[in-house]
C-alpha cells in the first residue's frame, strides 16, 4: 500500500492510521487468489436480481435502508462474507464505534481476518477508505459513509479497480438517487415477521439496468443464511436469535458518517 504525492498534506493522526492499517494487512494472511471476477452474495435470491449474478470484484456497492433498523447492516454483512472465501482480509471503517465484532463472528466472519479502523474526521475517514480499497491484500471494505464529493468517490472507484477489492458503502437514505461511481445501489426494507426476521432487498440502480428488481428474504437463524421468502399462509418455524452489529447498549444505530 503506497501513499500518493497528489495529496498535499497528511496529518500526523491520519499518517498513524494508514501506517497501522499497512501493518495489520501485512501481518495477516493477505494473499488473495482471484478465481473469478464475480463473487456471490451467498444468497441465491439476491444473486438472481444482480446483473452478473453476484458482485463484481473491484467495484463499489452502496447500501441504503428504508429507516434505521431495517436490517441493512445484517444483510450487507452476510453478503460480504463470501468475498473472503479466496483469501484476503476485511477492513471495517467505523468512525462512530458502532461495529460489534462478536456479531460478525456469529455470522461466520473470521475475526483474525477482520481489521477495524476508527477515524475522527472526514479527512481521516476518506483517506482510510482509499488506502484500504487500494491494498491488494484486502478482499472487502465495509463501513458507514455519509457525504462524499465526486472527486473522492471517483478515487475510491479507481482504487477498488486497481486492487480487486470490493467496497460496501452504507449510506444515508438521502444519498439515494444522487450521482454515483458505484456499480450497484441496493436498499434494504424491513418486513413484518412473526417467527423469523424478514427483509426486502431492492436493486435501486445498476449500470445497464432500467427497472428496479425486488426480492423478499428471511434469515434462517440456524444457519445464518438469507433465503427467499415464499408465503404459504404461514411463516417457516425458525428460532429467533437477535443478532446485532451495534453494541447491545447502542439501541439506536446512527446513519451519519
FENPEDA-V789929 format. One record per residue. N is the residue number from 1. RES is the residue in one letter. SS is DSSP state (alpha for helix, beta for strand, coil for the rest). PSI is psi in whole degrees, 0 to 359 (none if undefined). Layout:
# FENPEDA-V789929
n->(N | N)
res->(RES | RES)
ss->(SS | SS)
psi->(PSI | PSI)
This chain:
# FENPEDA-V789929
n->(1 | 2 | 3 | 4 | 5 | 6 | 7 | 8 | 9 | 10 | 11 | 12 | 13 | 14 | 15 | 16 | 17 | 18 | 19 | 20 | 21 | 22 | 23 | 24 | 25 | 26 | 27 | 28 | 29 | 30 | 31 | 32 | 33 | 34 | 35 | 36 | 37 | 38 | 39 | 40 | 41 | 42 | 43 | 44 | 45 | 46 | 47 | 48 | 49 | 50 | 51 | 52 | 53 | 54 | 55 | 56 | 57 | 58 | 59 | 60 | 61 | 62 | 63 | 64 | 65 | 66 | 67 | 68 | 69 | 70 | 71 | 72 | 73 | 74 | 75 | 76 | 77 | 78 | 79 | 80 | 81 | 82 | 83 | 84 | 85 | 86 | 87 | 88 | 89 | 90 | 91 | 92 | 93 | 94 | 95 | 96 | 97 | 98 | 99 | 100 | 101 | 102 | 103 | 104 | 105 | 106 | 107 | 108 | 109 | 110 | 111 | 112 | 113 | 114 | 115 | 116 | 117 | 118 | 119 | 120 | 121 | 122 | 123 | 124 | 125 | 126 | 127 | 128 | 129 | 130 | 131 | 132 | 133 | 134 | 135 | 136 | 137 | 138 | 139 | 140 | 141 | 142 | 143 | 144 | 145 | 146 | 147 | 148 | 149 | 150 | 151 | 152 | 153 | 154 | 155 | 156 | 157 | 158 | 159 | 160 | 161 | 162 | 163 | 164 | 165 | 166 | 167 | 168 | 169 | 170 | 171 | 172 | 173 | 174 | 175 | 176 | 177 | 178 | 179 | 180 | 181 | 182 | 183 | 184 | 185 | 186 | 187 | 188 | 189 | 190 | 191 | 192 | 193 | 194 | 195 | 196 | 197 | 198 | 199 | 200 | 201 | 202 | 203 | 204 | 205 | 206 | 207 | 208 | 209 | 210 | 211 | 212 | 213 | 214 | 215 | 216 | 217 | 218 | 219 | 220 | 221 | 222 | 223 | 224 | 225 | 226 | 227 | 228 | 229 | 230 | 231 | 232 | 233 | 234 | 235 | 236 | 237 | 238 | 239 | 240 | 241 | 242 | 243 | 244 | 245 | 246 | 247 | 248 | 249 | 250 | 251 | 252 | 253 | 254 | 255 | 256 | 257)
res->(X | X | X | X | X | X | X | X | X | X | X | X | X | X | X | X | X | X | X | X | X | X | X | X | X | X | X | X | X | X | X | X | X | X | X | X | X | X | X | X | X | X | X | X | X | X | X | X | X | X | X | X | X | X | X | X | X | X | X | X | X | X | X | X | X | X | X | X | X | X | X | X | X | X | X | X | X | X | X | X | X | X | X | X | X | X | X | X | X | X | X | X | X | X | X | X | X | X | X | X | X | X | X | X | X | X | X | X | X | X | X | X | X | X | X | X | X | X | X | X | X | X | X | X | X | X | X | X | X | X | X | X | X | X | X | X | X | X | X | X | X | X | X | X | X | X | X | X | X | X | X | X | X | X | X | X | X | X | X | X | X | X | X | X | X | X | X | X | X | X | X | X | X | X | X | X | X | X | X | X | X | X | X | X | X | X | X | X | X | X | X | X | X | X | X | X | X | X | X | X | X | X | X | X | X | X | X | X | X | X | X | X | X | X | X | X | X | X | X | X | X | X | X | X | X | X | X | X | X | X | X | X | X | X | X | X | X | X | X | X | X | X | X | X | X | X | X | X | X | X | X | X | X | X | X | X | X)
ss->(coil | coil | coil | coil | coil | coil | coil | coil | coil | coil | coil | alpha | alpha | alpha | alpha | alpha | alpha | alpha | alpha | alpha | alpha | alpha | alpha | alpha | alpha | alpha | alpha | coil | coil | coil | coil | beta | coil | coil | coil | coil | coil | beta | beta | coil | coil | coil | coil | alpha | alpha | alpha | alpha | alpha | alpha | coil | coil | coil | coil | coil | beta | beta | coil | coil | coil | beta | beta | beta | beta | beta | beta | coil | coil | coil | coil | coil | coil | alpha | alpha | alpha | alpha | alpha | alpha | alpha | alpha | alpha | alpha | alpha | alpha | alpha | coil | coil | beta | coil | beta | beta | beta | beta | beta | coil | coil | coil | coil | coil | coil | coil | alpha | alpha | alpha | alpha | alpha | alpha | coil | coil | coil | coil | alpha | alpha | alpha | beta | beta | beta | beta | coil | coil | coil | coil | alpha | alpha | alpha | alpha | alpha | alpha | alpha | alpha | alpha | alpha | alpha | alpha | alpha | coil | coil | coil | beta | beta | beta | beta | beta | beta | beta | coil | coil | coil | coil | coil | alpha | alpha | alpha | alpha | alpha | alpha | alpha | alpha | alpha | alpha | alpha | alpha | alpha | alpha | coil | coil | beta | beta | beta | beta | beta | coil | coil | alpha | alpha | alpha | coil | coil | coil | coil | coil | coil | coil | coil | beta | beta | beta | beta | beta | beta | beta | beta | coil | coil | coil | coil | coil | coil | beta | beta | beta | beta | beta | beta | beta | beta | beta | coil | coil | coil | coil | coil | coil | beta | beta | beta | beta | beta | beta | beta | beta | coil | coil | coil | coil | beta | beta | beta | beta | coil | coil | coil | coil | coil | coil | coil | coil | coil | coil | coil | coil | coil | coil | coil | coil | coil | coil | coil | coil | coil | coil | coil | coil | coil | coil | coil | coil | coil)
psi->(130 | 151 | 147 | 140 | 351 | 358 | 117 | 330 | 135 | 122 | 160 | 322 | 317 | 318 | 323 | 318 | 314 | 319 | 318 | 321 | 316 | 313 | 319 | 317 | 319 | 331 | 347 | 168 | 86 | 358 | 128 | 128 | 119 | 91 | 339 | 166 | 356 | 137 | 134 | 154 | 349 | 355 | 121 | 325 | 316 | 316 | 326 | 331 | 356 | 152 | 340 | 318 | 151 | 186 | 133 | 127 | 146 | 25 | 170 | 142 | 125 | 136 | 126 | 168 | 151 | 315 | 160 | 134 | 10 | 349 | 10 | 316 | 317 | 309 | 317 | 324 | 318 | 325 | 339 | 334 | 315 | 341 | 341 | 359 | 332 | 21 | 182 | 174 | 164 | 127 | 127 | 121 | 109 | 91 | 340 | 10 | 44 | 343 | 136 | 98 | 321 | 329 | 321 | 319 | 322 | 333 | 5 | 14 | 124 | 114 | 338 | 347 | 21 | 128 | 125 | 125 | 123 | 127 | 166 | 339 | 174 | 327 | 312 | 318 | 312 | 321 | 321 | 317 | 312 | 313 | 322 | 316 | 333 | 340 | 126 | 345 | 358 | 125 | 326 | 136 | 127 | 135 | 171 | 139 | 124 | 238 | 135 | 119 | 163 | 326 | 313 | 320 | 313 | 322 | 318 | 315 | 316 | 323 | 316 | 318 | 323 | 332 | 336 | 5 | 153 | 130 | 123 | 112 | 114 | 111 | 156 | 152 | 331 | 344 | 350 | 134 | 355 | 161 | 141 | 156 | 10 | 155 | 323 | 149 | 127 | 143 | 137 | 126 | 140 | 146 | 143 | 137 | 126 | 322 | 355 | 160 | 128 | 146 | 156 | 128 | 124 | 128 | 102 | 317 | 141 | 156 | 128 | 3 | 123 | 316 | 155 | 147 | 147 | 143 | 140 | 133 | 158 | 150 | 118 | 105 | 4 | 328 | 355 | 46 | 146 | 122 | 151 | 135 | 124 | 115 | 130 | 28 | 350 | 160 | 154 | 144 | 102 | 151 | 142 | 112 | 107 | 116 | 124 | 149 | 340 | 157 | 143 | 331 | 343 | 94 | 329 | 123 | 120 | 150 | 2 | 158 | none)
